[in-house]
Amino acid sequence: MHAPSDDAGKRRERNLFLFLTVVLFPLLSIGIVAAYGFAVWIWQIFNGPPGS
């Protein structure tokens, strides 16, 4: 049958997958978009809006 450590490994792998897909990747994507928006905002403070 299965060894107890094999079941623990599968459980740990499933928990890691859920953490990555439910918590980490959404937070990273929000953070990246927010950082880009902040960088554009700062750039426009010093250089004005595009086309001016």
C-alpha positions in Angstrom: 0.0 0.0 0.0 1.0 3.6 0.5 3.6 4.7 3.0 2.4 7.3 5.6 5.1 9.7 4.4 3.7 9.4 0.8 0.3 10.6 2.0 1.9 13.4 4.0 3.8 14.4 0.9 0.7 14.4 -1.3 -1.1 16.5 1.3 1.8 19.0 1.5 1.9 19.2 -2.3 -1.8 19.8 -2.5 -1.7 22.5 0.2 1.2 24.2 -1.6 -0.7 24.1 -4.9 -3.7 25.7 -3.2 -1.6 28.3 -1.5 0.1 29.2 -4.8 -3.1 29.4 -6.9 -5.4 31.0 -4.3 -3.1 33.3 -2.3 0.3 34.0 -3.8 -0.4 34.4 -7.6 -3.4 36.7 -7.1 -1.5 38.9 -4.6 1.5 39.0 -6.9 -0.6 40.0 -9.9 -2.3 42.7 -7.9 1.1 43.9 -6.6 2.6 44.0 -10.1 -0.3 46.0 -11.6 -0.3 48.4 -8.6 3.5 48.9 -8.9 3.2 49.6 -12.6 0.4 52.1 -12.0 2.4 53.8 -9.2 5.5 54.0 -11.5 3.4 55.6 -14.3 1.8 58.0 -11.8 5.3 59.1 -10.5 6.6 59.4 -14.1 3.7 61.7 -15.0 4.3 63.8 -12.0 7.8 64.7 -13.3 7.2 64.5 -17.0 3.6 65.5 -17.5 0.9 63.4 -19.2 1.6 61.9 -22.6 1.0 64.2 -25.6 1.5 67.5 -23.7 
